[in-house]
Amino acid sequence: MKPVSDKWRPPLALVIGGTLAVVLVLPLFGITYLRLWGNILGWGEAAWLIGWLAVVATCVLGFLLWRLVLRPIYALTGYARAMKAGQATPPPVHFGTPELGALGASVMAMGDSLNSRAEGMKAYADHVAHELTSPLTAIRGAAELLQAGASGDDAQTLSKTIQEATARMQTLLDDLGHHAMAASSAGAGSSRLSDVASALDTRIEVEVAQDGDIPLLGADLATILTQLARNAAEHGATRLTLSVTAGTLHIADNGPGISAGNRDRVFDPFFTTRRDQGGTGMGLSIVRSLVQARGGQISLLDDGPGAVFLIDFD
């Protein structure tokens, strides 16, 4: 999302209050001026002067209202309509008041989120279709051979093929369900890292090097840590080290790390180096969706030798 310009702008209350003040003061100024100076300039000349002052003041106030209120609203409305129509358009950068700037930032963030979800849903649909093709083909082929009269050892082999393909499909569907649940925010919350880590049921040791509060519900944090611990264990790690520092959660394992060629793809749905061992490639994708749904960001650091992740909640 392109950031909103942080150049100073008068607050909306000042714009409205200043306009009302001018509208109130201008007639009083005119009455006072006529009363004090009417005999010097003449009533007609004074009336013309006050009339022109009113016209100039109205033009200035109109320009300020257009510049500080109407133009930003029109720009934001046009951007929202373009987003709704699916058109690529640059977002507004300048807003007349801080209140409109905050509104614009929220609308643009919402638009980016909706676009990201739409693209993600399309990618997931494509991946699901691709991933389910292999087990479905295996089931169909085995069923056809069984119907053709396969028996004995061949029948047992085909039955095992169907069972394995079915288990593979079930695993994929379960992970997709977890991913969908992770993408929907359950609301704000907070939990103590040590409390959640001590209750985890993982195959590797989980060590809290620096404790602290995490702006996540305990169940959400447990899901994240469990997925990361499971992923680390599957790649040979025996220990997961956690530390909290200034709104960030640092997670490091003692495994072999992630190769340079795979670093840019580790969060992609269905990307895995363990497909032949039953891996679905959804673990880190679930973690990222859950973190982003709670307003954070997760990144893979190049701090090795093991895999090192940083979750930032600021």
N, C-alpha and C positions, 0 to 999 in steps of 0.2 A: 504494500500500500504506500502510495506517495504521501510523505508527511505534509501536514497542514503548516503553512508558514507561521512562524512564531513572532512575526513582527507585531509591535504593539498596536492594538486597536482599542478604541473606547468601549467600555462595557455597554450592553444594551440599555441598562437602567439609566446610564448617563445620557445616551442618545435621546431616549424618550423624555427623561426629566428635563434635559436642555431644551428640547422642542417645546414642551409645555411651558417652561419658564419664559421663553421668548414670546410665545403666544400671549401669555399673561402680562408680561412687562411692556410689550410694544404699545398696546392701547393706553396704558397708564403714562408711558413716556409721551405719547402724542397729546394726551389731555394736558399734562403738565407743561409741555412745550408751548401749546397754544395759549395757555393761561398766562405764562410768564413772558413769552416772546411774541405773542400775537400782534401786539401794537407796534413792534419794531419792523417785522417783515410784512405785516398785513395778514389778514385772515386767509385770503386766497393763496398767497405764496406759502404760508405755513402749512395749509392743507395740502398743497401740491408736494411740498417737501416730505411731509409725513406719509403721503400716499406712495411716493417713490421709495421711501425707506421701507414701507410695508411690502412693496413688490420685490425689492432686493432681498429683504429678509426671507420672504416666502421662497424665492428662487434658491437662496443658499440652503435653507432648511430642506427644501425638496431635493436638492442635489445630495445633501448629506444622507437623507433617508434612503434615497435610491442607491447611493454608493455603499452605505453601511448595512442596509437591511434588504432592500428589494433585490439588488443584483446578486448577492450571495444566495438568496432563496431561489431565484430563477435558475442560477447555475447548478445548485444542488438538485433542484427538481428535474432539470434536463439530464443530469448525470444519472439520477435514479431511474428515469424513463429509459435511458439508453441501456442501463444494466438490465432492466426488465425485458427489453427487446433483444437482449443478447448481443448488443453492438459494442465493439471495442472503442472506448472513448476515454481520453485522459480525465482524471478526476480534478475538481477544482482545487486550487492551492490557496488562494487568498479569500478570507472571510472577513466581513465587516466588524464583527464583535466577537469577543471570546466565547459567548454563548453559542453563536452560530458556528464558530470554529469547532467547538466540542461536538455539536450536532453533526457537522460535516464529517468529522473524524469517525464518529460512531456509524454513520450511514455508509461511509467508504469501507470501514472494517467489516460491516455486515455484508456488503456486496462482495468483498473479497472472500469472506467465509462461505457465502452461498455458491460462488463460482467454484471455489476449491472443492466443496462437497459435491457439486454437480459433476465436475471432472473426476473426482474420486469414485463416485458411483458408477460412472461409465467405465472407468478403468477396472473397478471390481467386477462389473458384469462381464467384461471381456476376459479377465483372468479366470473367473469362475467357470465360464464356458470352456476355456482352454483346459483348466485343471480337471474338470469333470469328464472331459472327453475320453481320457485314457482308461479310467476304471469302468466307464460305461461301455466302451468298446470291448474291454476284457470280459465283462459280464455277458454282453450280447453274444460274443464268440463262444464262450464256454456253454451258455445255454443252448445255442444252436447245435454244438457238438453233442451235448447230453440228449437233446431231442433226436439226434440222428442215430442214437443207440450206443453211445460210448459206455463201456462197462469196466469193472475191475479197477486196476490201478489208474487207468485213464480217467475213469469217472471220479475217483477220489482226488486226483490232481485237479480236475476241472472244478470240483466242488471247493477245493482249497483256494483256487483262483477267484471264484465268486466271493468267498468269504473275505479274502484279502482286499479285493476291490471294493466291497461293501464297507469294510472297516476304513479304507482310505477315504471314501466319500463321506462317511460319518465324521471323520476327523476334520475334513475340510469344512463341512457344514457347521460343526461345533466352533471352529476357529472364526468362521464368518459371523456366527452369532455373537461371539465375544467381541469381535471388532465392531459390530453394530452397537452393542451395549456401551463400549468404550467411547464411541463417538458422541453419545448423548450425555450431556453434563447432568450430574446428580445434584448440583448445587455447591455452594461454598462450604468450607469446613477447614479444620486444622487437626493435626495429629503430631504426636511426639515420635521421632524417628526410632528411638530405642524401643518404645512400646510396641510398635508395629514389627520391627525387625526381630524382636525376641519371640514373637508368636508365629513366625514364618515356618512353614514345613517344606524345606528344600533339601536337595541332595548334597549341597555344598555348605561350607561354613560361611556365615554372614557376620561380619565384624563391623561395629560402629566405631569409627575412629574419632569422630567429632559429632556429638549429639546436638539436636536442635528441633525446633518446631517446623513442620512442613505445611504449607497452605493447601492441604488435600485431606479429604476424608480418609479415615483409617483403612476402609475397604479399598478405596482407589489406590492408595499408596501400597497396600499389600499386593494388589494385582500387578502393579508396575514392578515391584521388587521381585515378585515370584516369577514373572516372565523373564526378567533380566537374569535372575539366578538360574532358571531352567536353561536359558540360551547359553549362559556361560558354562554350565555343567556339560551340556551336549557337545561343547567344543573343547573339553579337557580341563577346564578350570576347577580348582578345589576350594577357592576362597573368594568371597565378594566383600570388598571394603567400601563402607559408606561414610560420608562426612558432609556436614551442613555448614555452609559459610555464606553469610550475607544474602539470604534469599535464593541460594543455589544448592542443589544436591549433587554431590560428586560420587559416581559409582565406578569402581575399578575392580577388575578380576585379575587373577594371576595365570590366565590361560595364554595361548599362543598369540592372541591378538587377531586383528582383521587385516587381511592382505590389502595392499594399495588398490588393486583392481576391483575390490568389492566394497570399498569404503563408501562410495557414492550411491550404492544400491541397497545398503543394509536395511533401510526403513521402507523399501518398496514392498507392497503386498505380494506374497507368493515367491519372493526371492529367497532361495535357500541353497546351501551347498551340501545339504544332507537329504536330498530328495529320495535317494535310494535307501535311506534308513528311516523313512517315514516322515521327514520334516515337511512342514507345510509352508514355511516362510512367512507366517502371520504373527509371530511373537513380537518382534520389534515394531511391526506396523500397528499392532494393538497398543503397545506402549506409547507410541507417538500420538495416536488418535486420542488416547486417554489423557495424556499430558496437554495436548492442544485444546481439548474440550474444557479443561480446567484453567485455561488462560496461560499456560506455560509453553516453553520450547525445549526440545531435547536435541542435543548435538553429540556427534562422535568426535572426541578429541584425539589428537595425535601425540599422546603422552606416554604410550606403551610402557612396558612391553606387552601387557595384556590389553584387552578392550577397555576403554575409558569413556564413560558417558557423562555429560553435564546437563542437568535439568535446571533451567532458569525460570523463576516465577516472577521476576520483575518486569 
